């Protein structure tokens, strides 16, 4: 700029005057950047890149030339233009995939071009509208041609950015359309695209946009971002002069409570929501009561959770509008009953919830391909499909706990179908490792008597667990890695024992035990990283149990230090979590499993008196708990009877009589004798075994 051109320029007008000069020189083909001349063709391309910000390459340049937005000088071609652009410091080059590259202006330069040069060359705004329309249409073509769904989603988001630039209302409609697709990849990208536009909409639109963003951020685990949106919604609602004010405040209070990791804080916020809704928005009380119940479940206070779920169920009948909420209440109420061992109430509620979800998603019997087509075109169907998947998954878990293994497989398979068509990788991983666990248990029932069936089911379990681990790794589902690794460890553990006891292949058994141990150790690392106490104790228990089997396979009489290490670690972890503020509901079960494993190592060392004492305490503790404890009792029952069979006759009699005496004099948590209504199987088995033991002749 010349000396005279600086006259009258202030700090506030410097940027505008500078870019005005750039525009004038550029359009005349007289602009230099440093020692690099800028031709008219290059300058025009540079100007259009101020709006074409997401990616620019030969395709876009050809488009602009074809539509006569750019004229190429006789001494230039498209390749020359792109090569020249790369030389300027304000142009960046990045990978465009498939070995190609794309160009972009640096963000600040793009802003300067839009806010200054475009005002100089396009006073009416007509050129901007025409070029954006051309680019949007070009993106429609690119989206149609792209076969990879992830790449297609990226193109959809880029197209959205140009639609928002061109026409805010049309951009809003497209944003809502993409949000309605409920695609995990799209949901992760949508919030950023509309961030700068939110306050330019009506309060109703702003509320809807912020609520959707908050939900997407919450589901992605971005609690800080979700909380920020709900706080904005709350502020928007408080200042609203409309009948919708109370609805918005209620939803904001729910959202803020949901974003609290600390369950005590969450409960206080739900109590605040309860007080507000009782006065201003009673129609939201079923949702409030449900969330209070869910929070008590997070606090491991299962009886209180059940009470609040029942309150929610009763309150819903006063205003039975949202069937999906009723289904959620019933599903979670049923699951809570399973934790307390009330299987009849559990199944009744979960199945009622499943029935409602089938009504909301009537296409559940179709194939995956057919369901995929339905949810593409019908709004809300994807969510309904996913919710039905949750019901199937809950029933699969309930059946597995209650040893209805065939039914469990069927339910997990249906759940997996729903999660696949909705592309929910988190729940796919859960359904796969849960079905794999059920297949492993079926294989155990065929351990001795059907090698072909055993091989078939253990192989199927391995396949499910491998896929689950792959999904966890590929889609960064860190919160399920601990369970997936542990259950793969269990499969390898079972294979090791089968190799030792049935195949008589000791080296192979040892190798499989070592592989199993590695998976348990990895699961423990993830559990500690995610602070999942249930999985921490579960993986430690598996590591403690494996020591007993190493003793048996290697023929050792005492537990080596490297395996006792894990038994000691389990004890330390139990002691550390004994006084947790919200101690996990299953804590007593793990305490009894520790006693069981300690007794198992004493058994291997032939300390039968000490071992019997430990097994009695452990099995009584497990059997007395009608929930998870009894599930683990059933799993370990065959192991106990196998041990008794291998005892010397004299010891076997002592053990059988001790268990009969204990079972006929001990009540479970509901006051029923273990030998009568609860679990008579052990008494029956012990009496039968006593009859098989030869009596000494006089």
Beta strands, then each sheet from edge to edge (+ up, - down):
strand 1: 31-33
strand 2: 36-38
strand 3: 91-97
strand 4: 100-105
sheet 1: 1+ 2-
sheet 2: 3+ 4-
end
